[in-house]
């Protein structure tokens, strides 16, 4: 009996040690221990959608993510064996630029193909829930790329990660959990700079990352034509998709990301379908280039992006490098329901502050979203007319109309394109204000600077900390609402919970 207990304790220790991962963007360590957040059931609405699409709750999933569109897609295998789109989630925040992550600390969110297994799921993340993307993969390491703890998590805050709302990550986490319960050993995570369409490829044709993007587009095309998870290998510092053993080979090819590629073939049905798609895409691409489709401008200095549904709900919000929306569209989105709770501490992307005139006329700013508020107020303000009693008095006292820089509030440039400098207040208006202030003896009041910095939380005490936030978040699909559970109470864990299904590890 004692030896059996000892063996079981040793097994649990090994399992927990193997499962330790970092929570999201430099946070705490976790284990396979279960909790209420990690055991939230998939919403009835989403389960009903699965039934309509001929999917099982425990069938495999696949995730695709697009930076420019700021969208995350959940694909799920149907009973026919192919994957179909289950749901698309707007991304609350991602950081860095379009392009792959290269080195630790560059704030880049990774791009490429990654594999997520149960040990990468983090039920105790400081960012509500998370999973580790697995960066760097073998391809990244072969190129000497460095970085760690690159996550998809909640809290809408990113430093090289992909951040969702807490409600969104709760639903995504539950879908991944159920796929593991159904027997999927790992699900594929595909991260792209944008949807790999001929239009987007043509717009970004001058981007230095284009060779890398063309390479991962092959995997994108493999999935598009087969609706199956592409098999991913690496050799000669490149991706290889759906490689199989050559007809005359006696064993499966062995791949090494840094070594020469072994002999392999791609099944003809897949290779033929991919060739046809690539030829169609290339023909469309060439037409667009021949028509001189505008090139997407390189927007240096902007840290990532967010989906327009979130930008519309944040004061001075900007989509940054993600696809934006015009003023009317943002105003309409501001009145719609947000897919989850947006923390008061969210830091939206900064806009491009470089003058638009510096770019060629045929290169539109395609990755910067305009804020909902107007930016023309300062440019239409007319200077006050000089003259009169106060102007004459000012000249006699030594005031000059040019001495206004030090007293003029700085222009707000945090999230809007630069506008012409406002006209300086006249000497008369300054002197009149000073006399009025002196006569009434009012206490000095600082004038608020509009949009001079990102939105601050309404109450400093509400800054979100993992230990103080509620245990559960309502499902996105259910549209929020009470869970029916008292605050702080431990929920009843069903027989098919995370804890019981991995009970063999204890």
Secondary structure by P-SEA (a helix, b strand, c coil): caaaaaaaaaaaaaaaaaaccccccbbbbbcccccccccccccaaaaaaaaaaccccccbbbbbbbccccbbbbbbbcccccccccbbbbbcccccccccccccccccccccbbbbccccccccccccbbbbcccccaaaaaacccccccccccccccccbbbbcaaaaaaaaaaaaaaaaacccbbbbbbbcccccaaaaaaaccccaaaaaaaaaaaaaaaaacccccbbbbccccccccccccccccccbbbbcccccccccccaaaaaaaaaaaaaaaaaaaaaaaaccccccccccccccccaaaaaacccccccccccccaaaaaaaaacccccccccccccccccccccccccccccccccccccccccccccccccccccaaaaaaaaacccccccccccccccccccccccccccccaaaaaaaaaaaaaacccccccccccccccccccccccccccccccccccccccccccccccccccccccccccccccccc
